[in-house]
Amino acid sequence: GPMMDFRQTVTKLQSEQRRFTTELSRLPTARDVQSALQRHQESLEERLGERIGALEQSLNHQQQAAVERLEGRGGETWRSCLQRMATLEEKVVLQTDVSRIVDRVLGEVR
């Protein structure tokens, strides 16, 4: 009768509820997602930092080598000396551009 139908409905609802509870327990929580995003961002920033460091080291090395070449050529004409200085200045400008680019990239990552 109606009591039996009611019991069957309650039993169905309970099993549905158990199924939903199980599925919900498998979903990641907001804290898990936040934590994963945080780790990912830290990893990106660390790798970016390493790349920037390597780039700065390379530029410094190139500038040092250029300066040493300049100093090693005492008899060089002023004209070629000035040309070399202009090249060095371009590299310095590039170096300041790099930090601006990096700041922009970091802003986009965040």
Backbone bond lengths (Angstrom), bond angles and torsions (degrees), N, CA, C in turn:
res aa  C-N    CA-C-N  psi(-1)  N-CA   C-N-CA  omega(-1)  CA-C   N-CA-C  phi
1 G - - - 1.446 - - 1.522 112.03 -
2 P 1.320 114.18 -161.42 1.467 119.76 -177.52 1.527 112.44 -61.52
3 M 1.332 117.33 -33.10 1.474 120.17 -179.87 1.527 109.80 -65.10
4 M 1.347 115.51 -40.79 1.459 120.66 179.28 1.534 110.28 -63.80
5 D 1.347 117.17 -44.25 1.471 121.81 177.72 1.519 110.65 -59.45
6 F 1.327 115.19 -42.67 1.470 120.50 -179.53 1.524 110.23 -61.96
7 R 1.357 116.43 -44.48 1.473 120.74 179.00 1.524 110.84 -60.95
8 Q 1.327 116.69 -42.79 1.472 120.32 -179.75 1.532 110.53 -63.81
9 T 1.338 116.43 -41.36 1.465 120.74 178.02 1.527 110.59 -61.56
10 V 1.346 116.68 -45.21 1.474 121.07 179.16 1.523 109.74 -61.47
11 T 1.334 117.44 -43.95 1.468 121.38 179.76 1.528 110.61 -61.48
12 K 1.348 116.86 -44.02 1.475 120.95 178.09 1.521 110.56 -60.15
13 L 1.346 116.24 -46.61 1.469 121.03 -179.88 1.523 110.82 -60.62
14 Q 1.335 116.81 -41.25 1.473 120.09 -179.58 1.528 110.55 -64.52
15 S 1.336 116.93 -41.80 1.461 118.23 -179.58 1.532 110.89 -68.70
16 E 1.360 116.82 -36.78 1.470 120.52 174.29 1.527 110.41 -60.18
17 Q 1.320 115.04 -44.77 1.466 119.68 -178.97 1.527 110.52 -61.45
18 R 1.354 116.69 -43.16 1.477 119.90 178.02 1.534 110.88 -60.72
19 R 1.352 115.39 -41.38 1.463 119.86 179.79 1.534 110.56 -63.34
20 F 1.338 117.32 -45.61 1.473 121.16 178.15 1.523 111.44 -61.64
21 T 1.335 116.21 -43.11 1.469 120.83 -179.79 1.522 110.30 -60.24
22 T 1.339 115.83 -43.09 1.466 120.22 179.08 1.535 110.31 -63.21
23 E 1.327 116.53 -45.41 1.473 119.62 -179.66 1.523 111.26 -64.15
24 L 1.330 116.41 -41.67 1.476 119.53 178.78 1.524 111.27 -61.96
25 S 1.331 116.43 -38.07 1.474 118.97 -177.89 1.523 111.27 -66.57
26 R 1.347 117.13 -20.58 1.475 120.31 179.48 1.527 112.40 -82.62
27 L 1.328 118.23 -19.86 1.465 121.09 -178.62 1.523 110.68 -73.74
28 P 1.355 117.16 143.27 1.473 118.73 176.86 1.529 110.19 -70.03
29 T 1.320 115.12 146.91 1.466 118.78 178.27 1.531 108.96 -82.72
30 A 1.324 115.68 164.73 1.474 120.66 177.46 1.527 109.67 -58.18
31 R 1.338 116.44 -36.07 1.475 120.04 -179.34 1.533 110.33 -65.34
32 D 1.355 116.37 -39.97 1.470 119.87 177.58 1.524 110.68 -61.51
33 V 1.325 115.72 -45.19 1.467 120.60 -178.82 1.529 109.74 -63.69
34 Q 1.332 116.32 -46.03 1.469 121.47 179.49 1.532 110.29 -58.73
35 S 1.323 115.73 -43.84 1.459 120.93 -178.95 1.526 111.12 -64.12
36 A 1.331 116.80 -42.34 1.470 120.54 178.62 1.529 110.62 -64.15
37 L 1.342 116.81 -42.52 1.470 120.79 178.34 1.525 110.53 -62.26
38 Q 1.319 115.94 -42.04 1.468 121.44 179.84 1.539 110.35 -60.56
39 R 1.344 115.31 -46.77 1.480 119.65 179.87 1.524 110.02 -62.21
40 H 1.333 116.35 -41.68 1.461 120.67 -179.73 1.531 110.78 -62.35
41 Q 1.342 116.08 -45.16 1.465 120.03 -179.66 1.529 110.57 -63.41
42 E 1.345 117.24 -42.65 1.465 120.26 179.74 1.525 110.33 -62.25
43 S 1.329 115.86 -39.83 1.464 120.63 179.28 1.536 110.41 -64.44
44 L 1.342 116.21 -42.88 1.470 120.30 178.11 1.524 110.73 -61.89
45 E 1.338 115.72 -46.23 1.471 119.28 -178.20 1.521 110.99 -63.72
46 E 1.345 115.96 -38.08 1.465 119.39 179.78 1.530 110.42 -65.46
47 R 1.347 116.66 -45.28 1.470 119.95 -179.98 1.521 110.62 -65.29
48 L 1.340 116.79 -39.46 1.455 121.08 178.44 1.533 110.05 -62.74
49 G 1.324 115.49 -43.17 1.468 120.66 177.81 1.517 111.98 -59.20
50 E 1.336 115.78 -42.09 1.471 119.90 179.01 1.524 110.63 -64.15
51 R 1.348 116.06 -42.48 1.471 120.07 -179.80 1.526 110.48 -63.86
52 I 1.343 116.22 -43.36 1.475 120.25 179.94 1.522 109.39 -62.24
53 G 1.333 116.25 -44.35 1.467 120.39 179.60 1.521 111.45 -58.55
54 A 1.338 116.10 -44.38 1.468 120.69 -179.81 1.527 110.29 -64.44
55 L 1.336 115.97 -40.62 1.468 120.78 179.78 1.530 110.70 -64.09
56 E 1.335 116.22 -45.50 1.477 119.80 179.39 1.524 110.68 -61.99
57 Q 1.337 115.56 -42.07 1.463 120.04 -179.46 1.532 109.87 -61.86
58 S 1.315 115.67 -43.31 1.472 120.96 -179.93 1.528 110.73 -62.99
59 L 1.352 116.77 -44.93 1.474 120.05 179.52 1.528 110.79 -63.89
60 N 1.338 115.88 -43.26 1.476 119.24 179.06 1.522 110.56 -60.60
61 H 1.332 115.06 -42.02 1.468 120.15 -179.80 1.535 110.21 -62.41
62 Q 1.347 116.11 -43.97 1.470 120.51 179.66 1.530 110.83 -62.87
63 Q 1.340 115.60 -42.85 1.475 119.03 179.88 1.528 110.45 -64.23
64 Q 1.336 115.43 -44.03 1.467 119.80 -179.95 1.529 110.38 -60.75
65 A 1.337 115.88 -43.66 1.471 120.34 179.98 1.529 110.00 -63.06
66 A 1.337 116.82 -40.70 1.472 120.20 -179.89 1.527 110.17 -65.15
67 V 1.332 116.66 -42.52 1.472 120.67 179.51 1.529 109.84 -63.53
68 E 1.332 116.37 -42.50 1.470 119.36 -179.99 1.529 111.00 -64.82
69 R 1.340 116.43 -37.56 1.477 119.25 176.54 1.525 110.01 -64.01
70 L 1.337 115.60 -40.91 1.471 119.58 178.52 1.528 110.34 -60.92
71 E 1.347 115.52 -47.65 1.468 119.33 -177.27 1.523 111.61 -66.15
72 G 1.331 116.61 -29.01 1.462 120.75 -178.69 1.520 113.01 -76.09
73 R 1.318 117.00 -9.81 1.476 120.33 -178.76 1.521 109.90 -114.62
74 G 1.312 116.06 70.83 1.455 120.18 -177.03 1.521 113.27 -60.64
75 G 1.344 117.58 -32.76 1.458 120.63 -175.59 1.524 113.43 -88.12
76 E 1.334 117.24 11.05 1.462 120.45 -176.82 1.533 110.79 -68.55
77 T 1.322 116.53 149.14 1.472 118.96 179.11 1.522 110.05 -72.08
78 W 1.327 116.06 155.57 1.469 121.30 178.87 1.523 110.87 -60.83
79 R 1.320 115.42 -37.23 1.471 119.81 -177.70 1.540 110.77 -58.26
80 S 1.335 116.87 -52.15 1.469 119.07 -178.56 1.527 110.99 -68.93
81 C 1.324 116.55 -31.61 1.470 120.44 176.64 1.534 109.96 -61.79
82 L 1.354 115.57 -46.17 1.469 119.61 179.05 1.527 111.21 -63.77
83 Q 1.328 117.30 -37.86 1.468 120.37 177.54 1.530 110.37 -61.24
84 R 1.316 115.94 -43.13 1.470 119.48 178.95 1.538 111.33 -64.25
85 M 1.333 116.48 -39.35 1.463 120.36 177.70 1.530 110.39 -62.41
86 A 1.335 116.96 -40.59 1.468 121.55 178.48 1.530 109.86 -61.44
87 T 1.330 116.47 -40.85 1.470 120.59 178.13 1.531 110.30 -62.80
88 L 1.326 115.62 -43.70 1.473 119.97 177.81 1.527 110.97 -59.77
89 E 1.344 116.06 -43.30 1.468 120.13 179.49 1.519 111.18 -61.46
90 E 1.328 116.90 -39.07 1.470 120.11 176.98 1.523 110.37 -60.64
91 K 1.322 116.64 -40.47 1.465 120.05 178.76 1.530 110.89 -64.79
92 V 1.325 116.44 -39.26 1.468 120.37 178.39 1.529 109.98 -63.42
93 V 1.337 116.44 -42.84 1.466 121.03 177.18 1.529 109.32 -59.66
94 L 1.338 115.78 -44.18 1.467 120.65 177.87 1.526 109.82 -58.57
95 Q 1.327 115.83 -41.95 1.470 119.78 -178.43 1.532 110.89 -62.54
96 T 1.337 117.41 -40.71 1.469 118.70 178.75 1.524 110.02 -70.53
97 D 1.347 117.58 -33.75 1.471 120.48 174.99 1.518 110.56 -61.56
98 V 1.330 116.48 -39.77 1.471 120.62 -178.91 1.522 110.43 -57.60
99 S 1.332 117.74 -44.85 1.473 118.85 -178.73 1.522 110.92 -66.19
100 R 1.350 116.14 -35.08 1.473 118.91 177.44 1.532 110.39 -66.33
101 I 1.324 116.11 -42.70 1.473 121.33 178.49 1.526 109.73 -61.62
102 V 1.324 115.48 -44.16 1.472 120.57 -179.57 1.523 110.37 -61.38
103 D 1.331 116.66 -44.49 1.470 119.99 178.35 1.520 110.98 -58.66
104 R 1.355 115.85 -41.37 1.465 119.26 -179.96 1.523 110.77 -65.00
105 V 1.355 116.14 -44.33 1.465 120.81 -179.95 1.529 109.95 -61.39
106 L 1.339 116.78 -45.37 1.468 120.38 179.04 1.526 110.27 -60.35
107 G 1.330 116.36 -40.28 1.477 120.24 177.55 1.509 111.54 -60.55
108 E 1.337 115.72 -39.37 1.474 118.88 -179.83 1.516 111.15 -72.01
109 V 1.333 117.10 -35.08 1.478 120.62 178.99 1.526 109.34 -63.64
110 R 1.334 116.10 -41.12 1.462 119.37 179.39 1.499 108.38 -76.82
